[in-house]
């Protein structure tokens, strides 16, 4: 028995963050797609994640503020989602995901037109980061 040492509870992954290069066919240019989804799937509606995105210097920050019911009240199932695209990101960036401005996960990624490489991930995280769309959709 292990007395005196507390076993820290494992924090479940709540969100999956996708960062991937994407070809904009109409403009014929590569952009960086950033998409965030909940790991929980909802049965009544397809919710939106309310996120405040910031891009300054070499930092991408995403502050999660909560969920919003969809504008159209058609029923649907699936995760809550947020998506945005950025032009001209090249090089190493810090990616910060924050819940209500309190808990934060800090990642470091290297962005090029061909791929996104993870350079640093936090030890304790509520967000998992993926670089391919197929991984983003996995349950």
N, C-alpha and C positions, 0 to 999 in steps of 0.2 A: 504494500500500500504506500502511496506517495503522500505523506503528510507534509503540510507546510507549503506545498506548491499548489497553486490554483491552476486548474485546467481552464484555459480561456475558451469560451464558446466560439465555434466556427460561425462566422457571419456568412449567411447565404448570399450568393450573387443575386442582386436585384435587377441589374441592368446589363445589357450587352451593347457595346459601342463598336460600330463599324467605321473604319477609316480606310478608304480604298480609292485608287485612281479610277476615273470614269470618263469615257469618251462622250463628249457632247456632239452628237452627229451633225446637228444642224449648223453649229458654229465650227465644227471640225477642230476642236481643241480638247485637251485633257483638263479636267477639274478634279478636285479632291472632294469626294462624297463623304459626309459625316452623318451617320444615322445612329440614333439611340432607341432602344426598345426595352420594354419591361420583360422580365422572364416570366411573369405571371400573364396568363392569357385570360381575357375577359369574355364573358359569354353573352352579355346584353348589347354592348356597343363597342365600336372601335374608337377608343379614346386617343386623344393627342396628349403628348407629354409637353407641358409648358416649360420651356427652356429659355434662359437668357444666354445667347451665345456672345462671346467676345473674342476678337482676334487682335492681339497687340504684340508687336515685335515678334518674338519667337514663341508665343504662348497662345494656345487655344483654350479658352475656358468656357465650360458649359455648366450653368447653375440651374439645377432642376428645381422648379417652383411647385410642381404638382401635376395633376391631371385635369383635362378639360373634356367635357362631353362633346361629341361631334356636332357640327352645325346642322347636319342632316340627321334626322332621327331614325334612319333605317337601321334595323337591328343587324348586328354582325358580331363575329367572334374574332379574337386574336389579341395580340399584345398592344399596348399603347406605344405610339411611335412619334419620333421627332426626326426630321431630316433637313439638312442644309448642304450647300455646296460652296467651295472656296476656289477662287482663281489664283494661280501663281504661287502656290505653296511649294517650296523646294528647300530641302535641308532638314536640320534637326529642330524639332519643336517639343515643348512641354505641353502636355494635354492634361488639363485639370477638369475633373468632373466633381461637382459639389452638390450636395443635397441641402436645399434650403439655406445655403451659405454656411453650413456647419461642418458636417463630415465631408472630407475631400479625399479623392484618389488622384495621385500624380503619376502620370506615365510620361515616357519620353519616346518619341518616334522619329524615324528618318523618312521623309517624304520625297519620292521621285515620280516621274511620269509613269514608270513601269511598276513600281511596287511601294509598299509601306513596310518598313522594318521596325519591329519593337526593339527599343534599346534598354528600357527600364520599366518595370512594373512594380506597383506597391506590394508590400508584404501582406497587409490586411486590406482586402478590397471588397467593395460592394458592386463594382463594375468590372466586367471582363471585356477585354478589347480583342477584336478580330480584324483581319485585314482582307478577307474575301467574303463576298456576298453570300455564298453558299453556307458559310459558318454562321452568319448573322441569323439566318432563318432556322437553324437547328434548334430543337427544343432541349 
